[in-house]
Every structure is written in C-alpha cells, then in structure tokens.
C-alpha cells in the first residue's frame, strides 16, 4: 500500500467506521464494509474531484453505497446505535434519560432511508450539500425531507410518551 493510501486510511478510517457502525450492528461486518469502502475508493481515486466534494464526503458516499448494498443483500434492517452507546456523557437528570430513550425508539421506527438521513445530518454533522452528494438526492428537496422526518419523530415521541 502506498503512503498516500495509508494517510487517507489514517485520517478517515475512524470516521468511516463510526458512520457504518450506526446502521451495522455487527462490528466485524462494519469493519469489513469500511475495508470495502477503501478498496473501492482506491480503485477509483483518479476519479475523485476535490472541486465537487471533500475527501471525507466522497468516502462517506462510497461507505453509504456499501451499507445500502449490505442491507439489500442481507435483507437486514439498518438501525442506529443507541445514543447512549455513542456518547460518553451520562444524562444529567432522569428526564434526560427518558427523552433520549423516546428519541431512540422513535428513530428506530423510521424507515431505513430516513434513519440514514438522520444519522448523516445529526450524528455525523454533514451539511445538506454533503448529504445530497452522498445519497444522490436533490439538494433543494433535502430540507423539506428533513423537516418531514422531524415531524414524524415528534409524532412518534408523542405516541411513545402516551
């Protein structure tokens, strides 16, 4: 492996593993998907255009496609890793704990595509432009889609609390 490839893996490997691990529960499968992501990326590195997307966004798009292929082939339902497994902080109050549980349950009830969008936007902090690039969706339609997802989450949280 060339030093350029090693630098890319060192810089973005952990980000890609976090991204993939949010929907692939089996750690070994997640690691394999990240490897597949880098193999695909290095095979098409000459096609990377830094004018269109950052390296992180480009790699995330490849990882997104790998995750979608994985779920389609294995007929597995993607699921976000519970927030309390991703964060080191403990809730300040029992009410925070209840809110977090309700949010996690509501997210699990979303369709797979919506869960992926929530993960990219809020867990990974990607911009609408980056998400559009990764998913192939129109940038103009994503804010409306995200608003609809937030509305679905509010409804689901109300159902959970009632």
Secondary structure, 3 states (H helix, E strand, C coil): CCHHHHHHHHHHHHHHHHHHHCCCCCHHHHHHHHHHHHHHHHHCHHHCCCCCCCHHHHHHHHHHHHHHHHHHHHCCCCCCCCHHHHCCCCCCCHHHHHHHHHHHHHHHHCCHHHHHHHHHHHHCCCCHHHHHHHHCCCHHHHHHHHHHHHHHHHHHHHHHHC
